[in-house]
Amino acid sequence: MVKKYIPVLSIAGSDSGGGAGIQADLKTFAALGCYGMTVITATTAQNTQGVRDIFPIPAAHIEAQLMAILEDIPPKAIKIGMVNQPEVVEVLAKTLKRYPHIPIVFDPVMVATSGDRLIADGTVSLLKEQLFPLATMITPNLDEAAVLTGYQVDSVEKMHQAGKDILAMQCKAVLIKGGHLFTPTIYDILFQQYKSKQSYESPYIPTKNLHGTGCTLSSAIAAELAKGYTLKKAVEKARIYVHGAIESGKDIQTGQGNGPLNHFYNPENQIIHEVE
C-alpha cells in the first residue's frame, strides 16, 4: 500500500497582498486537509486597497507549469481562477480536455473586490466557448454574472434569471453568488442541468474583510469535490467553511482597505489515503 495526500490544483493569478488568488487557494486547500499545487497565470501588484499592476505569464510557461503537475501529481480536482488572456484560455482548454475525469471548478474572475477589472477584452467569449463546457461548475458573483449575461444582476429574481441564462452557455452547473446584494440573508443559488435548483442561505456578516471570498469559496468546493463529495454537498460544506472564515476574521485589521478572511480558523489535519 502507498500513502498519498489528496492533491488539488489551482490555476489562477498571484495576489501579492496574500488575500486572494493563488495565495487564498493554497491556504484554503491546506485548511481543508488537501495538498495544494499551483499554475500561476499572472502576477499582480496589489494590496488591500486595490490592484496597481498585472503582469501576465506567457502562455507557453503556463502550459509548462500545467503539464509538470499533470504528468507527476495528477490532481483530484482543479480550481480555475483568473484567466485574462485569450491565448491562455486556448492552452488550458487544449490540455484539460484530455482529463475529463478531473472535476473543474471555474471561478470566472473578472472584477476585483476593489472594482478593478481583471480580464482583457475579447477573452470573455473564449471562456464561454472553450472553458465553460469543460467545467464541472461555474461560480460567478453578481458583477461577473452581469458581464456574462449583459444585464445587471441586482436582485434575487435577477439571480434566478442569470443562473438559467448562464447554464444555457454550455455549462453543466452554475453557482450564482449573491453576497454583493448586502441583504440580511445571503443567497447563493446552484443550477444544474436536468436537476432542480438548490438555494443556500446564510446570515450577512458586517465586515470589510471580504477580500478573496470568491477565490476561497471556489477552492473550498474543489477541495471537497477532491474528497469525493457530490457537487451539492461540496457547495454546502464549502459555504460553511467560508462563513466561519469571514466570521472569525471580521474584526482583524490587515492593511488599510479590504482585509482577507481568516483561512485557518479551524484547520483540518492533512488527509492521507492508502492506495494499492
N, C-alpha and C positions, 0 to 999 in steps of 0.2 A: 504494500500500500504506500502511496505517495501523498504527503501532506501538501495542500495548496491553499493559498489565500483566494478570496473572491475578487478578481480583478475587474475594475471599472475604468473606462476611458473617457476623458473629457477632451473634446475638440473645441477650443474656444480661445478668446483673447486674454491677454495677461493684464491684470489691474495692478499698477504699481502701488496703489494705496492699500491693497490687500483685502478689500471688502467684497469684490465681485469677481466675475470671470473665473479663470483658472484657479486663482487662489481660493475663492469661495468653494469651488467644486472639490478641490483637494481636501479642504477642511471638512466638508460635508461627507465625503467618502470615508475619511478616517473616523469621524464621529459616529458613523453608522456601521463601523466594523469592516469596511472594504478596503482593498488595496488600490489606490488611485494612480492613474497614469495620464499623461497629457500629450496632446498635439497642439502646439501654440500657433494660432492663425494670425495674430497681430500682437504687438506690444502697445500699451497706451501709457501716456504720461498723464496721470490723474490722481486726485486725492478726494477727500470727502466733499470738496466744493465744486468739482466738475472735471471734465476732460480737457486737457490742454493740447494734446497731440496724439495722433495714431500713426503707427509705423507698421504697414502690412508686411507679413512674412512672405517671401516668394513662394509661389505655388509648388515649385519643384521641391523645395525644402519641406513644405507641409506634407507632400506625398512621401518623402523620405522618412519623416517622423512617423507617419501613419503605418507605413509598411514595416518599419523596425518593430513596432508594437505588435501588429497583427501576425507577423511571422514567428514571434518568440513568446509573447504573453497574450494570447487571444482573450479579449475582454468578454465578460458575461453580459455586459450591457454598455452602451455608448450614449453619452450626452453630447449634443452639439449645441454650441452657443454662437458666439459672434463669427459670422462668415460674411465679410463685407466686400469681397472682390469676385467678379464673375468667374475668373479662372480657377479660384479656389472651390467654388461650387462644382465645377466640372470635374476637378480632381477627386473631390470627395465622392461624388456620385459614381464616377467610373470605378473607384476602388470598392466602395461599400456595397455596391450591388452584387459583388461576388461573395458577400457574407450575409445572406438573407436571414440566417438563423439568429443573428445577434440583434436583440431589441435596441431600438434607437429612440431616444427622447430628444426632440429638436425644439430648443427654445430660440425662436427667431429674434435674436437681439437686434433691435433697430434703433431704439431710443434709450439713452441712459436715464437714471433717476433724476439727474440734473436737467434733463431736457435736451441734451446734446444728441444729435443724430449720428449713428454709428455705422451706417451702411451706405455704400456707394450707389449712385443712381444706376438703374439697369440690372441690379443684382436681384431685386425682389421677384421679377418674373422668372428668372432662372431658378430661384429657390422653389417656387411653385412647381415648375416643370420637372426638375431633376431630383430635389431632395425630399419634397413632400411625399412622393409615392414610396420612398424607402423608409420613412419614419414610422415607428410604432405609434407615436403620438406627437402632436404639435402643441406647444404651451404658450400662446401669445397673451400678453396683458392687453389692456384696453387700447393703449396707444398703438401697439403692434397690430391688433385686430383692425384698427382703423386704417393703417397702412395697407393691410392685406385686402380689405373689403372696399375701401374707397369712401367710407362714410363714418361719421363719428359714432363711437360705441360708448354711450354715456348713461346707460341705464340697464337694469336687469333685463328688460324687454329687448333692448338692442343686443345684449349679450346672447340671448337665445337666437336672435336672427343671425348674428355674426357666426355663432357656432355652426349653424346649419349651412351658411354660405361657405365657410372655410372647409367644412367637412366635404363639400362638393368639389374642392380643389385637389382631388386625388388623394385625400387624406384617409388614413384608417381610423384615427381618433384625434379629437381636439379638446384641450382643456382651456376654456376661456377663464382667465383670472380677473376677478373683479375688485382687487384691492384698491385700485385707483378711484373707485367711487367714493371712498371715505365715508361710508354709511355705518351705523352702529353694528350692523351684521355684515361680514364679508362673505360674498358668494363666489364660489368657483363652480363652473358647470362643465361636466365631462360629456362629450358627444362621441359616440362610437357607431361605426357602420353596422346597420342591422340590429342595433341594441337600443334600449330605452336610455334616455339621457339621465345622468346622475348629478344631483346638486349637493354641494358640500357647503357647510356653514361654519363660521367661527366668529367670535366677538372681535370687533375692531380694537386694536391696541394703540392708544395715542402716543406716538413717538416719532421723532425724525430719523431714528436709526433703522432705516429700511433699505440701505444700500446693499444690493446683491441679493435681495429677496427672491427675485425670479430665477437667478442662477442657482441659488440654493435649493429652491423647490424642484427644479428640473433635475438637478444632480441627485437629490434625495430620491426622486421617483426612479431614476436609473439604478441607484443602489438597491432599492427594494425589488425592482424587477430582476436584478442580478441574483438576488437571494431566492428567486423563484415565485414571488407573489404575483397574483393576477394584476392586470392594469388597474382595475377598480380598487383593489386592496392596497396597491403600491401608492396610489394617489392619496388614499386615506391616511396611511402611515406617514407619508412624506409631509402632509399638511400638519399633522400633529407635531412632527419634529420642528418644522418651520415656525409654528405658532409658539412653541416653547423657546426657540432661539430668539425670537423677537421679544417675547415677554421677559426673558432673563437678561436681555441686553438693552432694554428700552431706556434705562437711566444711566448708561455708561457713556462717557464722553470720549470719543476718538476723533480728533481733528475738530474743525470749526463748522463743518457742514453736516451732511447726511452720513451718519455713522453706520457701521456694519452690525450684523446680527452677532449673537454670542453662540457660535457654532458648537462649542464644546461644553455646553451647559449640562449635558447628560450623556457622555460618550459611551459607546458600546465597546466591548473588547474586540480585538481583531478576530474575525471569523476565519477559522481554518477547517477545510474539508479534507477528508481522506478519500482518495480515488485510486482505482486499480491502474 
